[in-house]
Amino acid sequence: MRFRLLRILAAAAVLASTAAHAVVSLPQLNVDKTKISVSGLSSGGFMANQLGYAYSGTFMGVGVFAGGPYMCAGHSNYTACMYNATISSAMLSTMQADIDNWSGNNNDLKSNVAGQKIFMFVGTSDTTVGPNPMNGVKTQYTNNGVPAGSLSYVQRASTAHVFPTDFDSTGNNSCGTSASPYISNCGYDGAKAALSWFYGTLNPRNDTPAAGNYYEFDQTPYTASNPGMAATGWIYVPASCSGGAVCKLHVALHGCQQNYATIGDKFVKNTGYTRWADTNNIIVVFPQTQVDNTSHTTAASGSLANGNGCWDWIGWYGNNFAQKAGVQMAAIKKMIDQVSSGSGSGGGSTGLPAPTGVATSGATTSTMVISWQAVTGAASYNVFRGGNKVNALAVTGTSYTDSGLSPGTTYSWTVAAVDANGAQGTMSSAASGTTTGTTATCYTASNYAHTTAGRAYQSGGYTYANGSNQNMGLWNTYVTTTLKQTGPNYYVIGTCP
């Protein structure tokens, strides 16, 4: 597999700092549907651009960090859309024909694009994508009616192909180097710049967002078994949003070689999105790709595998990849629809009191029973673990069994009553409980060392975890992975509480 949007110079260690959450269903929250935005880096930037055009009626803001024009690789070899290649007027004209022809049928109306807030960023030292393709993005937006006052275009000197921040994080590369994890302290807060462009002046950020607000969710109901999308994604839900406040929603898309399986929680936690989200009532969804080493016929780039876990901007998964019906496009839209389908109260305006007598019992290695006293006037209840709602369906009784927990781990639950109109009341006091068994053991080592220790095996130059058979990446001494042992000779890629 020779296609690389992000050239790997060094592999990253997977951090052992993710929250001790079980994988759960996406929550239904109280979202202001006029305040939904998306941004992404590299292939995520291409995908953000595609989503903004295809679902122009959904997104009020679009952020493109080092991406390229809509449908560029639908007509040209992908190399003509990156590596600082010039996007010609003839190329833009061909792409525009798609935008025009698909308006109102394959895509939402193109006239909606003119009302979007557009944020663009590229480093002048970026040779992976570069300023020239981004210039093409700007021209394309201008051609589709976005006024100058709604478009912010930042070109940052001495900045390579990275997501820019203004703080240091363990394992980050330097700002002037395009290397894993492609996140750098460049003295520029990219997350703040994008979010404030979309939503206006922000409250000061929280540099230590609560670990309990990070939530790993099941992507499989949305992905239609797409081989380029992982089984799980991540969502950050501020406590205020969990409690029913009306919140904004942002979708943050990683680039190639930035998915969770490759760099752990670095993109989720080290880009700064959640720091601003926590204090500004912004829910952030982090959909996740996965490596796909099977070759696929693309629209204009021949037969290629997606070995870097990129978002589909060249047609790996169908020639409709940039349209509403594109499998990855539709998956992300379904996630947005799920998260924004709640009818919260905006902070408990119903007057329903907090449930009392909240207690835990019946602990096993993976489950806990949470019970409480009935609330007069309640039609159902919501149960929260660590500030995140865990019940996908309404709980009509006065107990709930939370499942998928880790052994030997202490959790905290709260409960809120919900009235017949779906409005949520006051949150209860917390009740804690500890699952039985012992805490899982984690091992961080090179992929080669994992195989020699008997925790993994190699096949075809790649490394696979024993038991789960998860692809850990290349079999060598440079790629470092954290494996969690969850049973006898059974390992998964992950971290321990």
DRENMARLUM-242552 format. One record per residue (C-alpha): residue number from 1; residue in three letters; x, y, z. Coordinates in Angstrom, 1 decimal, padded with zeros to 4 digits. Layout:
<sites>
nr | rest | east | north | up
NUM | ALA | X | Y | Z
...
</sites>
This chain:
<sites>
nr | rest | east | north | up
1 | MET | 000.0 | 000.0 | 000.0
2 | ARG | 001.7 | 003.1 | -001.2
3 | PHE | -001.0 | 005.8 | -000.7
4 | ARG | 000.0 | 008.1 | 002.2
5 | LEU | -001.8 | 011.4 | 003.0
6 | LEU | 000.3 | 011.6 | 006.2
7 | ARG | 003.8 | 010.3 | 005.8
8 | ILE | 004.8 | 008.4 | 008.9
9 | LEU | 008.2 | 009.3 | 010.2
10 | ALA | 007.8 | 007.7 | 013.7
11 | ALA | 005.1 | 005.6 | 015.3
12 | ALA | 003.4 | 006.8 | 018.5
13 | ALA | 002.9 | 005.0 | 021.8
14 | VAL | -000.7 | 004.6 | 022.8
15 | LEU | -001.4 | 006.5 | 026.0
16 | ALA | -002.6 | 004.8 | 029.0
17 | SER | -004.7 | 007.7 | 030.2
18 | THR | -008.2 | 007.1 | 028.8
19 | ALA | -011.2 | 007.1 | 031.1
20 | ALA | -012.5 | 003.8 | 032.6
21 | HIS | -015.7 | 003.8 | 030.5
22 | ALA | -017.4 | 000.8 | 029.0
23 | VAL | -018.5 | 001.0 | 025.4
24 | VAL | -022.1 | 002.3 | 025.3
25 | SER | -024.7 | 003.5 | 022.9
26 | LEU | -024.6 | 007.1 | 021.7
27 | PRO | -026.6 | 009.3 | 024.1
28 | GLN | -029.6 | 011.4 | 023.0
29 | LEU | -029.0 | 014.9 | 024.1
30 | ASN | -030.6 | 018.3 | 024.0
31 | VAL | -028.9 | 019.9 | 021.0
32 | ASP | -029.6 | 023.2 | 019.3
33 | LYS | -029.8 | 022.0 | 015.8
34 | THR | -028.9 | 025.4 | 014.4
35 | LYS | -025.5 | 025.1 | 016.1
36 | ILE | -024.0 | 022.0 | 014.6
37 | SER | -020.5 | 022.3 | 013.1
38 | VAL | -017.6 | 020.1 | 011.9
39 | SER | -013.9 | 020.4 | 011.5
40 | GLY | -011.0 | 018.1 | 010.6
41 | LEU | -007.3 | 017.7 | 009.8
42 | SER | -005.9 | 016.3 | 006.6
43 | SER | -008.2 | 013.5 | 005.4
44 | GLY | -010.5 | 014.8 | 008.2
45 | GLY | -010.3 | 018.2 | 006.6
46 | PHE | -011.3 | 016.8 | 003.2
47 | MET | -014.2 | 014.9 | 004.9
48 | ALA | -015.3 | 018.0 | 006.9
49 | ASN | -015.5 | 019.9 | 003.5
50 | GLN | -017.5 | 017.1 | 002.0
51 | LEU | -019.9 | 017.0 | 004.9
52 | GLY | -020.4 | 020.7 | 004.7
53 | TYR | -021.4 | 020.6 | 001.0
54 | ALA | -023.4 | 017.4 | 001.1
55 | TYR | -025.2 | 018.2 | 004.3
56 | SER | -025.3 | 021.9 | 003.9
57 | GLY | -028.6 | 022.1 | 005.7
58 | THR | -027.1 | 020.5 | 008.8
59 | PHE | -023.8 | 022.3 | 009.3
60 | MET | -023.6 | 026.0 | 010.2
61 | GLY | -019.8 | 025.9 | 010.5
62 | VAL | -017.1 | 024.0 | 008.7
63 | GLY | -013.4 | 023.9 | 009.6
64 | VAL | -010.8 | 022.7 | 007.2
65 | PHE | -007.3 | 022.1 | 008.6
66 | ALA | -004.9 | 021.3 | 005.7
67 | GLY | -007.5 | 019.7 | 003.4
68 | GLY | -008.5 | 020.2 | -000.1
69 | PRO | -011.5 | 021.1 | -002.4
70 | TYR | -014.7 | 019.2 | -002.7
71 | MET | -014.5 | 016.3 | -005.1
72 | CYS | -010.9 | 017.0 | -006.1
73 | ALA | -009.9 | 013.3 | -006.0
74 | GLY | -013.2 | 012.4 | -007.6
75 | HIS | -011.7 | 013.6 | -010.9
76 | SER | -008.0 | 013.7 | -010.4
77 | ASN | -005.4 | 011.3 | -008.9
78 | TYR | -005.2 | 012.1 | -005.2
79 | THR | -001.6 | 013.3 | -005.7
80 | ALA | -003.0 | 016.3 | -007.7
81 | CYS | -004.9 | 017.4 | -004.6
82 | MET | -002.1 | 017.4 | -002.1
83 | TYR | 001.7 | 017.8 | -002.0
84 | ASN | 001.1 | 021.5 | -002.5
85 | ALA | -000.2 | 020.9 | -006.0
86 | THR | -001.8 | 023.9 | -007.7
87 | ILE | -005.6 | 023.5 | -008.2
88 | SER | -006.3 | 024.9 | -011.6
89 | SER | -009.4 | 026.8 | -012.7
90 | ALA | -010.3 | 023.9 | -015.0
91 | MET | -010.2 | 021.5 | -012.1
92 | LEU | -012.4 | 023.8 | -010.0
93 | SER | -014.8 | 024.1 | -012.9
94 | THR | -015.2 | 020.3 | -013.1
95 | MET | -015.7 | 020.0 | -009.3
96 | GLN | -018.3 | 022.9 | -009.5
97 | ALA | -020.3 | 020.9 | -012.0
98 | ASP | -020.8 | 018.2 | -009.4
99 | ILE | -021.8 | 020.8 | -006.7
100 | ASP | -024.3 | 022.3 | -009.2
101 | ASN | -025.7 | 019.0 | -010.5
102 | TRP | -026.1 | 017.3 | -007.1
103 | SER | -027.7 | 020.3 | -005.4
104 | GLY | -031.1 | 019.4 | -004.0
105 | ASN | -031.0 | 015.7 | -004.9
106 | ASN | -027.8 | 013.8 | -004.1
107 | ASN | -026.9 | 016.6 | -001.7
108 | ASP | -028.6 | 019.4 | 000.2
109 | LEU | -029.1 | 022.7 | -001.6
110 | LYS | -025.8 | 024.3 | -002.5
111 | SER | -027.3 | 027.7 | -001.6
112 | ASN | -027.0 | 026.8 | 002.1
113 | VAL | -023.2 | 026.9 | 001.8
114 | ALA | -023.3 | 030.6 | 001.4
115 | GLY | -024.7 | 030.9 | 004.9
116 | GLN | -022.0 | 028.8 | 006.6
117 | LYS | -019.1 | 030.0 | 008.7
118 | ILE | -015.9 | 028.7 | 007.2
119 | PHE | -012.6 | 028.4 | 009.1
120 | MET | -009.4 | 027.3 | 007.2
121 | PHE | -005.9 | 026.7 | 008.5
122 | VAL | -002.7 | 025.5 | 006.9
123 | GLY | 001.0 | 025.8 | 007.7
124 | THR | 003.3 | 027.4 | 005.2
125 | SER | 005.8 | 024.5 | 005.8
126 | ASP | 003.1 | 021.9 | 005.1
127 | THR | 004.3 | 019.8 | 002.2
128 | THR | 001.8 | 017.0 | 002.7
129 | VAL | -001.2 | 019.0 | 001.7
130 | GLY | 000.0 | 022.6 | 001.7
131 | PRO | -001.2 | 026.1 | 000.9
132 | ASN | -002.0 | 025.6 | -002.8
133 | PRO | -004.8 | 023.0 | -002.2
134 | MET | -006.1 | 025.2 | 000.6
135 | ASN | -006.2 | 028.2 | -001.8
136 | GLY | -008.4 | 026.0 | -004.0
137 | VAL | -010.7 | 025.4 | -001.0
138 | LYS | -011.0 | 029.1 | -000.4
139 | THR | -011.7 | 029.8 | -004.1
140 | GLN | -014.3 | 027.1 | -004.2
141 | TYR | -016.1 | 028.5 | -001.1
142 | THR | -016.0 | 032.0 | -002.6
143 | ASN | -017.4 | 030.7 | -005.9
144 | ASN | -020.3 | 029.2 | -003.9
145 | GLY | -021.3 | 032.5 | -002.3
146 | VAL | -019.5 | 032.5 | 001.1
147 | PRO | -018.8 | 036.2 | 001.8
148 | ALA | -015.4 | 037.3 | 003.0
149 | GLY | -016.9 | 038.2 | 006.4
150 | SER | -017.8 | 034.5 | 006.9
151 | LEU | -014.5 | 033.0 | 005.9
152 | SER | -011.4 | 033.0 | 008.0
153 | TYR | -008.2 | 031.7 | 006.4
154 | VAL | -005.1 | 031.3 | 008.5
155 | GLN | -001.7 | 030.5 | 007.0
156 | ARG | 000.8 | 030.0 | 009.9
157 | ALA | 004.5 | 030.4 | 009.3
158 | SER | 007.0 | 027.6 | 010.3
159 | THR | 004.1 | 025.2 | 010.7
160 | ALA | 004.1 | 021.7 | 009.1
161 | HIS | 001.3 | 019.2 | 008.5
162 | VAL | 000.0 | 019.3 | 012.1
163 | PHE | -003.0 | 020.2 | 014.2
164 | PRO | -001.9 | 023.4 | 016.0
165 | THR | -002.3 | 024.0 | 019.8
166 | ASP | -000.8 | 026.4 | 022.3
167 | PHE | 000.1 | 023.8 | 025.0
168 | ASP | 002.5 | 020.9 | 025.3
169 | SER | 001.3 | 017.3 | 025.5
170 | THR | 003.3 | 014.1 | 026.0
171 | GLY | 004.4 | 012.5 | 022.8
172 | ASN | 003.6 | 015.5 | 020.4
173 | ASN | 005.9 | 016.3 | 017.5
174 | SER | 007.5 | 019.7 | 016.9
175 | CYS | 005.5 | 022.3 | 015.0
176 | GLY | 007.8 | 022.3 | 012.0
177 | THR | 007.9 | 018.6 | 011.5
178 | SER | 005.2 | 016.4 | 009.9
179 | ALA | 005.4 | 013.4 | 012.1
180 | SER | 003.1 | 011.3 | 014.3
181 | PRO | 000.9 | 012.2 | 016.1
182 | TYR | 000.6 | 015.3 | 013.9
183 | ILE | -000.3 | 017.5 | 016.9
184 | SER | 002.0 | 020.3 | 018.0
185 | ASN | 002.4 | 023.2 | 020.3
186 | CYS | 002.6 | 025.9 | 017.6
187 | GLY | 001.7 | 028.8 | 019.9
188 | TYR | -001.7 | 028.9 | 018.2
189 | ASP | -004.9 | 027.4 | 019.5
190 | GLY | -006.6 | 025.9 | 016.5
191 | ALA | -009.6 | 024.5 | 018.4
192 | LYS | -010.3 | 027.8 | 019.9
193 | ALA | -009.9 | 029.6 | 016.6
194 | ALA | -012.4 | 027.3 | 014.8
195 | LEU | -015.0 | 027.1 | 017.6
196 | SER | -015.0 | 030.8 | 018.3
197 | TRP | -015.4 | 031.5 | 014.6
198 | PHE | -018.5 | 029.3 | 014.6
199 | TYR | -020.0 | 030.2 | 017.9
200 | GLY | -018.6 | 033.6 | 018.9
201 | THR | -016.7 | 034.6 | 022.0
202 | LEU | -016.1 | 031.6 | 024.3
203 | ASN | -015.8 | 031.3 | 028.0
204 | PRO | -012.3 | 030.5 | 029.3
205 | ARG | -011.3 | 026.9 | 028.7
206 | ASN | -010.9 | 024.2 | 031.3
207 | ASP | -007.4 | 022.7 | 030.9
208 | THR | -008.4 | 019.6 | 032.9
209 | PRO | -011.7 | 018.3 | 031.5
210 | ALA | -013.3 | 015.6 | 033.7
211 | ALA | -012.2 | 012.1 | 032.7
212 | GLY | -015.8 | 011.0 | 033.4
213 | ASN | -017.1 | 013.2 | 030.5
214 | TYR | -015.2 | 011.2 | 027.9
215 | TYR | -017.5 | 008.4 | 026.6
216 | GLU | -016.5 | 005.6 | 024.2
217 | PHE | -019.5 | 004.6 | 022.0
218 | ASP | -020.5 | 001.9 | 019.7
219 | GLN | -020.2 | 003.0 | 016.0
220 | THR | -021.5 | -000.2 | 014.5
221 | PRO | -025.2 | 000.8 | 014.3
222 | TYR | -024.2 | 003.6 | 012.0
223 | THR | -021.3 | 002.3 | 009.8
224 | ALA | -023.1 | -000.3 | 007.6
225 | SER | -020.1 | -002.6 | 008.2
226 | ASN | -017.8 | -000.2 | 006.4
227 | PRO | -014.3 | -001.7 | 006.6
228 | GLY | -012.7 | 001.8 | 007.0
229 | MET | -014.6 | 002.7 | 010.2
230 | ALA | -013.7 | 001.4 | 013.7
231 | ALA | -016.1 | -000.4 | 016.0
232 | THR | -016.1 | 002.4 | 018.5
233 | GLY | -015.8 | 006.2 | 018.5
234 | TRP | -015.6 | 008.8 | 021.3
235 | ILE | -017.8 | 011.6 | 022.5
236 | TYR | -017.2 | 014.3 | 025.1
237 | VAL | -020.3 | 015.5 | 026.9
238 | PRO | -019.9 | 018.4 | 029.4
239 | ALA | -021.7 | 017.8 | 032.7
240 | SER | -024.1 | 020.6 | 031.8
241 | CYS | -025.2 | 018.8 | 028.6
242 | SER | -025.6 | 015.5 | 030.5
243 | GLY | -027.9 | 017.3 | 032.8
244 | GLY | -030.2 | 018.5 | 030.1
245 | ALA | -028.9 | 021.9 | 029.1
246 | VAL | -029.3 | 023.0 | 025.5
247 | CYS | -025.9 | 022.5 | 023.9
248 | LYS | -024.1 | 023.0 | 020.7
249 | LEU | -022.6 | 020.0 | 018.8
250 | HIS | -019.2 | 019.8 | 017.0
251 | VAL | -017.8 | 016.9 | 015.0
252 | ALA | -014.0 | 016.6 | 015.2
253 | LEU | -012.4 | 014.4 | 012.5
254 | HIS | -008.9 | 013.1 | 012.9
255 | GLY | -006.5 | 012.7 | 010.0
256 | CYS | -004.7 | 009.6 | 008.6
257 | GLN | -002.7 | 007.8 | 011.2
258 | GLN | -004.5 | 009.7 | 013.9
259 | ASN | -007.2 | 007.2 | 014.9
260 | TYR | -007.5 | 005.8 | 018.4
261 | ALA | -005.9 | 002.4 | 017.4
262 | THR | -002.8 | 004.2 | 016.1
263 | ILE | -002.2 | 007.1 | 018.6
264 | GLY | -004.6 | 006.3 | 021.5
265 | ASP | -006.5 | 009.3 | 022.9
266 | LYS | -004.1 | 012.0 | 021.7
267 | PHE | -006.5 | 013.5 | 019.1
268 | VAL | -009.4 | 013.2 | 021.4
269 | LYS | -007.6 | 014.9 | 024.4
270 | ASN | -004.6 | 016.8 | 023.1
271 | THR | -006.1 | 018.9 | 020.4
272 | GLY | -007.9 | 021.3 | 022.8
273 | TYR | -011.5 | 020.7 | 021.5
274 | THR | -012.7 | 019.3 | 024.9
275 | ARG | -011.0 | 022.1 | 026.9
276 | TRP | -013.2 | 024.6 | 025.2
277 | ALA | -016.3 | 022.4 | 024.9
278 | ASP | -016.3 | 021.8 | 028.7
279 | THR | -017.0 | 025.4 | 029.6
280 | ASN | -019.1 | 026.4 | 026.6
281 | ASN | -021.9 | 023.8 | 026.4
282 | ILE | -020.4 | 022.1 | 023.3
283 | ILE | -020.7 | 018.3 | 022.8
284 | VAL | -017.8 | 017.0 | 020.7
285 | VAL | -018.2 | 013.7 | 018.7
286 | PHE | -014.9 | 012.1 | 017.6
287 | PRO | -015.8 | 009.4 | 015.0
288 | GLN | -013.0 | 006.9 | 014.3
289 | THR | -011.6 | 005.2 | 011.3
290 | GLN | -009.6 | 002.0 | 011.1
291 | VAL | -006.9 | 000.6 | 008.9
292 | ASP | -008.2 | -001.2 | 005.8
293 | ASN | -005.5 | -003.1 | 004.0
294 | THR | -007.8 | -004.4 | 001.2
295 | SER | -007.3 | -002.7 | -002.1
296 | HIS | -010.4 | -000.9 | -003.5
297 | THR | -011.0 | 000.6 | -006.9
298 | THR | -011.2 | 004.4 | -006.6
299 | ALA | -012.7 | 007.0 | -008.8
300 | ALA | -009.5 | 008.5 | -010.3
301 | SER | -006.6 | 007.0 | -008.4
302 | GLY | -006.6 | 003.3 | -009.4
303 | SER | -006.7 | 000.5 | -006.9
304 | LEU | -005.6 | 001.4 | -003.4
305 | ALA | -005.8 | 000.1 | 000.1
306 | ASN | -006.6 | 002.5 | 003.0
307 | GLY | -003.6 | 001.4 | 005.2
308 | ASN | -003.4 | 004.7 | 007.0
309 | GLY | -006.9 | 004.7 | 008.3
310 | CYS | -007.9 | 007.8 | 006.3
311 | TRP | -011.4 | 009.2 | 005.9
312 | ASP | -012.7 | 008.5 | 002.4
313 | TRP | -011.9 | 011.5 | 000.2
314 | ILE | -010.8 | 009.5 | -002.9
315 | GLY | -013.6 | 006.9 | -003.3
316 | TRP | -012.4 | 003.8 | -001.6
317 | TYR | -015.9 | 002.9 | -000.6
318 | GLY | -017.9 | 004.0 | -003.7
319 | ASN | -018.1 | 006.7 | -006.3
320 | ASN | -020.7 | 008.5 | -004.1
321 | PHE | -018.1 | 009.0 | -001.3
322 | ALA | -018.7 | 012.8 | -001.3
323 | GLN | -022.5 | 012.7 | -001.5
324 | LYS | -025.1 | 012.3 | 001.3
325 | ALA | -025.3 | 008.6 | 000.4
326 | GLY | -021.6 | 007.9 | 000.8
327 | VAL | -021.2 | 005.2 | 003.5
328 | GLN | -018.9 | 007.2 | 005.8
329 | MET | -020.8 | 010.5 | 005.2
330 | ALA | -024.1 | 008.8 | 006.0
331 | ALA | -022.6 | 007.2 | 009.1
332 | ILE | -021.4 | 010.5 | 010.6
333 | LYS | -024.8 | 012.1 | 009.8
334 | LYS | -026.6 | 009.3 | 011.6
335 | MET | -024.4 | 009.8 | 014.6
336 | ILE | -025.3 | 013.5 | 014.6
337 | ASP | -029.0 | 012.7 | 014.3
338 | GLN | -028.8 | 010.3 | 017.3
339 | VAL | -026.9 | 012.7 | 019.6
340 | SER | -029.3 | 015.6 | 018.7
341 | SER | -032.5 | 013.6 | 019.1
342 | GLY | -032.9 | 014.2 | 022.8
343 | SER | -035.5 | 016.5 | 024.4
344 | GLY | -033.7 | 017.7 | 027.5
345 | SER | -035.0 | 020.3 | 029.9
346 | GLY | -032.3 | 022.8 | 029.7
347 | GLY | -031.4 | 022.3 | 033.3
348 | GLY | -034.4 | 020.8 | 035.0
349 | SER | -037.1 | 023.4 | 034.4
350 | THR | -039.8 | 020.8 | 035.0
351 | GLY | -039.5 | 021.0 | 038.8
352 | LEU | -039.2 | 017.3 | 039.2
353 | PRO | -037.1 | 016.7 | 042.3
354 | ALA | -034.0 | 014.6 | 042.5
355 | PRO | -034.5 | 010.9 | 043.1
356 | THR | -033.6 | 009.8 | 046.6
357 | GLY | -032.2 | 006.6 | 048.0
358 | VAL | -029.8 | 006.0 | 045.1
359 | ALA | -027.8 | 002.9 | 045.8
360 | THR | -025.7 | 000.2 | 044.1
361 | SER | -025.9 | -003.6 | 044.6
362 | GLY | -025.4 | -006.9 | 042.9
363 | ALA | -021.9 | -006.2 | 041.6
364 | THR | -020.3 | -008.6 | 039.2
365 | THR | -017.1 | -008.3 | 037.2
366 | SER | -018.9 | -006.4 | 034.5
367 | THR | -022.3 | -005.2 | 035.9
368 | MET | -023.9 | -003.2 | 038.7
369 | VAL | -027.5 | -002.7 | 039.7
370 | ILE | -028.5 | 001.0 | 040.5
371 | SER | -031.7 | 001.5 | 042.3
372 | TRP | -033.7 | 004.6 | 043.7
373 | GLN | -037.0 | 005.7 | 045.2
374 | ALA | -039.8 | 006.6 | 042.8
375 | VAL | -040.4 | 010.3 | 042.0
376 | THR | -044.0 | 011.5 | 041.9
377 | GLY | -044.8 | 012.8 | 038.3
378 | ALA | -042.0 | 010.9 | 036.7
379 | ALA | -042.7 | 009.0 | 033.4
380 | SER | -039.2 | 007.6 | 033.3
381 | TYR | -035.6 | 008.0 | 034.5
382 | ASN | -032.1 | 008.6 | 033.1
383 | VAL | -029.1 | 007.0 | 034.7
384 | PHE | -025.7 | 008.6 | 034.4
385 | ARG | -022.2 | 007.0 | 035.1
386 | GLY | -019.5 | 009.6 | 035.7
387 | GLY | -021.8 | 012.3 | 034.3
388 | ASN | -022.6 | 010.4 | 031.1
389 | LYS | -026.1 | 008.9 | 030.4
390 | VAL | -025.8 | 005.1 | 030.1
391 | ASN | -029.4 | 004.1 | 029.3
392 | ALA | -030.2 | 004.1 | 025.6
393 | LEU | -033.9 | 003.5 | 026.2
394 | ALA | -036.1 | 005.2 | 028.8
395 | VAL | -036.0 | 003.4 | 032.2
396 | THR | -039.6 | 003.2 | 033.5
397 | GLY | -038.8 | 001.3 | 036.7
398 | THR | -036.7 | 002.2 | 039.7
399 | SER | -033.6 | 000.2 | 039.0
400 | TYR | -031.2 | -000.2 | 036.1
401 | THR | -028.4 | -002.7 | 035.4
402 | ASP | -025.4 | -001.1 | 034.0
403 | SER | -023.2 | -003.5 | 032.0
404 | GLY | -019.9 | -003.6 | 030.1
405 | LEU | -018.0 | -002.4 | 033.2
406 | SER | -014.3 | -003.3 | 033.9
407 | PRO | -013.4 | -005.7 | 036.8
408 | GLY | -012.2 | -004.3 | 040.1
409 | THR | -013.1 | -000.7 | 039.1
410 | THR | -015.0 | 001.9 | 041.2
411 | TYR | -017.7 | 003.9 | 039.3
412 | SER | -020.2 | 006.6 | 040.4
413 | TRP | -023.8 | 006.9 | 039.3
414 | THR | -026.5 | 009.6 | 039.5
415 | VAL | -030.2 | 009.4 | 038.4
416 | ALA | -032.7 | 012.1 | 037.1
417 | ALA | -036.4 | 011.8 | 036.7
418 | VAL | -038.0 | 012.7 | 033.3
419 | ASP | -041.6 | 013.9 | 032.8
420 | ALA | -044.1 | 012.8 | 030.1
421 | ASN | -042.8 | 015.6 | 027.8
422 | GLY | -039.2 | 014.3 | 028.0
423 | ALA | -038.0 | 017.1 | 030.2
424 | GLN | -035.4 | 016.1 | 032.8
425 | GLY | -035.5 | 017.1 | 036.5
426 | THR | -032.9 | 017.6 | 039.1
427 | MET | -029.9 | 015.2 | 039.3
428 | SER | -029.6 | 013.0 | 042.4
429 | SER | -026.7 | 012.6 | 044.7
430 | ALA | -024.1 | 010.2 | 043.5
431 | ALA | -023.8 | 006.6 | 044.6
432 | SER | -020.6 | 004.6 | 044.1
433 | GLY | -019.9 | 000.9 | 043.7
434 | THR | -017.0 | -001.3 | 042.8
435 | THR | -017.1 | -004.3 | 040.4
436 | THR | -015.8 | -007.6 | 041.5
437 | GLY | -012.6 | -009.2 | 040.2
438 | THR | -009.2 | -007.7 | 039.7
439 | THR | -008.2 | -004.7 | 037.6
440 | ALA | -007.1 | -005.6 | 034.1
441 | THR | -003.4 | -005.7 | 033.4
442 | CYS | -001.9 | -003.5 | 030.6
443 | TYR | 001.3 | -004.0 | 028.8
444 | THR | 003.0 | -001.2 | 026.7
445 | ALA | 005.7 | -002.4 | 024.4
446 | SER | 006.8 | -002.5 | 020.8
447 | ASN | 004.8 | -004.8 | 018.5
448 | TYR | 007.9 | -007.0 | 018.2
449 | ALA | 008.2 | -007.3 | 022.0
450 | HIS | 004.5 | -008.2 | 022.3
451 | THR | 005.0 | -011.2 | 019.9
452 | THR | 008.1 | -012.4 | 021.7
453 | ALA | 006.2 | -012.2 | 025.0
454 | GLY | 003.3 | -014.2 | 023.7
455 | ARG | 000.7 | -011.5 | 023.8
456 | ALA | 000.4 | -011.1 | 020.0
457 | TYR | 001.4 | -012.8 | 016.7
458 | GLN | 002.5 | -011.6 | 013.3
459 | SER | 001.1 | -012.3 | 009.9
460 | GLY | 002.0 | -010.6 | 006.6
461 | GLY | 004.1 | -008.0 | 008.3
462 | TYR | 001.4 | -006.9 | 010.7
463 | THR | 000.9 | -007.6 | 014.3
464 | TYR | -002.4 | -009.0 | 015.8
465 | ALA | -003.4 | -009.2 | 019.5
466 | ASN | -004.0 | -012.8 | 020.8
467 | GLY | -007.6 | -013.5 | 021.4
468 | SER | -009.2 | -010.4 | 019.9
469 | ASN | -007.1 | -010.6 | 016.7
470 | GLN | -007.1 | -006.8 | 016.5
471 | ASN | -004.6 | -005.3 | 014.0
472 | MET | -001.9 | -003.5 | 016.0
473 | GLY | 000.0 | -002.2 | 013.0
474 | LEU | 003.4 | -003.0 | 011.5
475 | TRP | 005.4 | -005.8 | 013.1
476 | ASN | 008.6 | -004.1 | 014.2
477 | THR | 010.4 | -002.5 | 017.1
478 | TYR | 009.3 | 001.0 | 016.3
479 | VAL | 005.5 | 000.8 | 016.6
480 | THR | 004.5 | 000.8 | 020.3
481 | THR | 001.0 | -000.5 | 021.4
482 | THR | -000.7 | -000.8 | 024.8
483 | LEU | -002.5 | -004.2 | 025.2
484 | LYS | -005.0 | -004.8 | 027.9
485 | GLN | -005.4 | -008.4 | 029.1
486 | THR | -009.1 | -009.1 | 029.7
487 | GLY | -008.9 | -012.9 | 030.0
488 | PRO | -006.5 | -015.9 | 029.7
489 | ASN | -004.5 | -015.2 | 026.5
490 | TYR | -007.0 | -012.6 | 025.4
491 | TYR | -005.8 | -009.1 | 024.7
492 | VAL | -007.4 | -006.0 | 023.3
493 | ILE | -005.9 | -002.6 | 022.2
494 | GLY | -006.6 | -000.2 | 025.1
495 | THR | -005.6 | 001.1 | 028.4
496 | CYS | -006.3 | 000.3 | 032.1
497 | PRO | -008.2 | 002.5 | 034.5
</sites>
